[in-house]
Amino acid sequence: MPFEIRDVLELSTEQRQILQLSREFAAKEIRPRAREVDDAQTESPLDLWAKAAEIGLASFMIPAQYGGGGITDMLTQVLVQEELCHGDIAIGNLLTSSGFFADPILELGTDEQKQRWLSPLCGDTPPLTALAVTEPGHGSDAAGIRTRAVRTGTGADEHYVLNGQKAWISNAPYAQRFVVFATVDPSLGAKGVTAFVVERDTPGLTVGKPMRKMGQRAIVNAEVFLEDVRVPVADRLGDEGQGFFGLMRTFDASRILIAASCAGLCRAALDYATDYARDRVQFGVPIIKHQAVAFRLADMAVRTDAAHLFAVRAARLFDRGERVTAEAAMAKLVGSENAMANTWSAVQTLGGWGYSQEYLVEKWMRDAKLEEIEEGTSDIQRLVVSRSLAKADGPGQRADR
């Protein structure tokens, strides 16, 4: 019997419908493919991407006016993400990756830009897209971006020339469009960071070889090189220097969704370990009857609930329009570290079989590690939270918490 989180949320009929759709897709389509996709190493399951797109799971988070599902509240996105990642976190993250490309466009773009770049994401055969922020020398330090954007030309020929290198870009080998963050002036720090949409076939943009990774192989990463890439002024998102603001807002959203992914993985590991412990007999009884195993499973259940509740709390504050930088960081920190702990505990519960590729728990432990690193490491999340404590409206200091 799978572990059930007993929510106190009052969900609408629409929310329950998309959660049921997500749950069924995760069980029937995602989980059976998890091992095969992991073994493929550097190939994304594009057929699963197409199936998800056909039933709206790849674009449900895009506003309805651009052809999406119109389910834009963060709470529902969190619940859907958790269900998909209960099937498999790597595949689940791939299927909702359009949201990462869409967020800065929704935050900074004009109505015309939103229509032009978001509508194609909502068809039956949407393109894969990518967000290009990280650089070889700059990961969590987004204000230190060194990719340059130089404005040149006049009149109808006015454009930017981009030069630089991006690293660890998810979906890069398949992406047809990139949101690229560059700086118009490195001396300005965060105030120079500007966002652009760049088409895959733009001369000067090249993508490196797929990177071989420890886990989460459903999403293929690669370097992106920009050499004298010409980008029309019309393809800039927002004004010069607004990119960092849009990126931070994107990080708030993406960290909440990563927390939700981790909650799904926590629950998957708990379900798997519990089922095994009920069936595995040692010293004459199922091992779930042994206190050492039972207590380990109890800790996994607590961590699963905690990951879920932190993500839900951050999502509800986000939907209220509040600034949630600290809460998003907390949710990602708790979710990612709990996912790492739960997958370790699942491997430990299965013993030698947990170390074997006969079971999925060793894969999930490898997958979990990424969530402690991407979108800001655990150290960065602690830095974000600690800085917020000095503010009058920091965590624990608001009257309505």
N, C-alpha and C positions, 0 to 999 in steps of 0.2 A: 504494500500500500504506500503510495507516495506521500511525502510530508506535505501537509496542507497548512498554509499560512492563513490564520483566521482573522481576516481583515475587518476593521470596523468602518471601512469606507462604504458609502452608499453609492453604488455604481448605477449609471443609466443603462437602459436597454441597449443603446448603441455601444457603450463600453463593454458590456457583457458579451455582445455579439463578436466584436473584434478580438476580445480575449479568447473566446472559444475558438475562433478561426485560427488565431496564433497558436493556441495549445494543440489543436489538431494537426496543423502544419508541422509544428516542431516534432510531434510524436511520429507522424507518418512519413514525412519527407526529410527532416533534418537529422534526427538521431540515427536512422539507419545508414546515413551516408558519412557519418563523422569519421570513422576510421579510414575509409577509402580516401576522403579528401585530405586527411592528415598525411597519409602515405604518398599522395601525389606531390608533396613538398612545395612546388612552385606553380601550381595551377589552381585558379579559382573555379568553383563549381558553377559555371555560367548557366547551366541548365536549371539549377535551383534558383538562381537569380531570376531567370525568365519565368519560372513557375510562380515565384513570389510576386513578381510584377503583374502577372496576369490576374491575380486575385487581390491586388491592391496593397500588399504588405510592404512593397518597396517604396511606396509613395503616400501612404496613409497620412503622414505627418506634413505633407505639403498643403498649403491653403487651397480651398475649393476653387477660388477664382482662377487658379493656374492649372486646374485639372486634377489636383490631388484629392486625397480622401477628406481633407478639411478637419482632421482630428489634430488640432494644433496645441491642445493643452498638454503640458509637460507630464501631468499625472498619468494620463492614458498612455503616452509614449513610454513612460517608465514601466507600466504594467505589461505592455506588449513586448518591450525589450526583454523583460525578465522571462516571459514565457518562451520567446524564441531562443534565448540563451540557455534555458533549461534543456532544450533539445541539444544544443551544442553552442558554446559561446563564440567560437571562431566563425561558424556559418551564420549564426544569429547577427553578429556584428557586421558581417558582409551585407546581409540583406537589407539593413537599414542605413547603409553608408551614404545614401543620397542626402540624408539629413545633415551630414557634416559639411557637404558642399553647399547645401541650400542655406544654412544658418547665416553666414556672413552676407549673402545676397539679400536675404530677408531683412537683415539688420541695417545694411548700408545702401542697398540698391534702389534705383528709381523704379517706378511702376513699369516702365518700358523694359528695363533690365530684368526685372522679376519675371515678366511675361516671356521674355526671350529665352531665359536660361532655366527657368523652373518648369515651364510647360512641357518641354521634351522629357523631363524626368517622370512624367505621369502617364505615358502611353503603355501599350502592351510590351514594347521592346525598348525600354529606356536605356540610354548610354550609362556606362559606369563613369564616375567622376572622382575627383581627388581634391584634397586640401593640401597645399604645399607651403608649409611653415618651417619645419625643422631643417637645419643646415648641419653640415659636418662638424662645425665648431660651436653651434648654438642650438641647444635643444630646449630646455626649460626657459632659457633667457631669450624670450621672444623680442624684447626690446633691443637685443644685440644683433638683430638680423643684418647681414652684410650684402645680400642680393640687392643690387642697385637698380633704380629706375630713374632714368634721365629723360626729362622732357625736352623735346626738340621739334623743329619744323614750325611752320606757320599755316594759318588758315585750315583748309581742308586736309592738309598733309601733316597737321600737328599730331604727334604721337609720343609714346615713351619707348625707350630702348632699355630692355632688361638684360642684365648680366649677373650670373651667379650660379650657385649649385644648391640643390635641395637633397636631403637624405631621408631615408625611411618613409617615403611617401606611399601610403596605402592606396592600392588600386592603380598605381602609376602605369604598370604595363598594359592595362586595359582602358584607362581613362581617356575619354574624348574631350573633356574640358577640365581645367584646373583653376582653382582660386589660388593665386600666387601672392604671397605677402613679400613685399620688397620695401626698401627705404629710399626716399628721395634725397635724404641727407643723413649719413651715419652719425654726424655730430649732434643731431637732434634727439637721438635715442628713440624712445617710444613715440615722440611727436613727429618723427619722420616716416613711421611705418604706414604703408599704403597698400591697398588690396586691388588686384586686377583679375579679370577672368581671361584666361589664355586658352585658345583652341589648340588641340593636339597637333594639328597639321601646320601650325605656324612655323615658318622657317626659323631655324636656330634653336628650337626646342627638341631635345632628344632625351630618351629614357634609357637608363642603364639596364643591366641584366637583373632578373629577379633575384632577390636575396634569399639565401637559405636560412631558415629561422628555427629557433628552439620549439616554438609553438605557434598557435593561431595561424596556421598555414593556409586556411581558406582565403584569407586576405593576403594578396601578394604585394610585397613592398619592393621599391627600387629607388635609385637616385634619379633626379631630374636635373638636366643641365640646360641652362639658358645662356645662349651666346648671341648677342645682338638681336634679341627677339623684339620685334616691333609690335607694340600694342596700341591701338587707337585710344585716344583720350576718352572716347565714349565707352570703353570697356573698363574704365577705372570705377571701382566701387566707392562711392562717397567722395569727399574731398581729400586732398593730400593731407596725410597725417591722421586721418580718421581710422586707418586700418587697425591700429592697436586697440582702440576702443571696441571695434567690431569683433576683434579676435578674443578679447577678454570676455565679452558677452557670449561668444561661441564656446569658449572654454567652460563658462558656468553651466551651459546647457549640456555640453559633451561630458563633463565630469559627472553630472547627475545620471546621464544615460550609461556611462561606464559603471557607475555604482549599481544601476539596475541590472546590467549584464552580469555583474559579479554576484548579485543576489540570486539570479537564475542559476549560475554555476554552483553557488553554495548549496542550493536546493537539489541540484542534480547529483552532486557528490554525496549529500546526505541520503537521498533516496537509494542510490546505488549501494552505499555501504550498509544501510539498514537492511535492504533486501538480502544482501550477502550474509549478514550476521544472523538473520533469522534462519537461513538455510544451512549454513556451515556448522557442522557438529564437531566439537572437540571435548574430550573428557566426558562423553556421554550426554552432553546437552548442547543446544544451539549456542554459539559464542555470544549472542546478545544477552544470555543469562549470566555471563561472566562480568563482574563489576567493572573491570578495567575497560572492556569493550563498551559496555552500557554507558559508562560515564563519558567516554570519548564521543559516543553518538549524541549524548545529551549536550555536550559542549558544541557539537556541530549544529544541533537544532537551535541553540541560543544564538550562535553566530549567524545562522541563516535568517532568523527573525530580525536581528540587529541590522544586517545589510539591507534587508527589504525596508525596514522602517526608516532608516536614515535616508534612503533614496526617496521614499514617499514624502517625508517631511520637507526635504529640499525642493521636490517638485511642487508641492502645494504652495510653498513660499514664492517660488518662481512664478507660478500662475497668478499669484496675488500682485505681481508686479514689483516685488521687493528685490533689493539687491541681495544675492545669495552666494556671493563669492566664498565666504567662509563655510556656509552650510554645504555648498557643492563640494568644497575641498574635504570637509568632514565625511560626507557620504562616500566619496571616492576612496578616501583613506580607509575607512572602516570596511567598505565593500571589498576592496582589493586585498587587504590583509586578511580578511575573513575567508575570502575565496582561496587564498594561498594556504591558509590553515586547514580549511575543510578538505581541500583536495589532498593535502598531505595526510590528513586523518583517514581519508578514504583508502589511500594506498596502504597505510599502516593496518587498517582493519582487514583488508584483503591479504595482507602478508605478502608471500612470494608471488601470488597471483596478481597482486596490485602492481608489482614491478614488471609484470609481463604485459605484452601488447595484446594478450587475449582479452583483456578488459580495458575499458576506456579511462579508468581513473588516472593512469600514468600520463595519458595525453592531456587530460584536464589539468593536472598539476603543472605540466609545461605551459599550457594555455594561460593559467592563472598568473604566472609570473609577469607576463606583459602588462597586466593591469596595474601592477605596482610601479610601472615605469612610464607608460605612455600618458600623454596629456598632463605631464608633470609628475615626477617621481613622488614616492611617499614623503621624502624629505621636503620637497617643494610644498606638498599639501600641508605639512606641519608648519612650514614657514608662513603660508597664507593664513592659517588659523591663528598662529601665535601673534602675527601682526594685527589681526583683527581684535585681539583681546585688549589692546591699548585704546581702542575706540569706544566712545560712549555707547554706541549701538551694536557693539560686538556680541558674539555668541554668549548666551546666558544672561544678557543685560537688558533684553527687551521684555517689556511687561507682558506681552501677549504670547510668550513662548510656553 
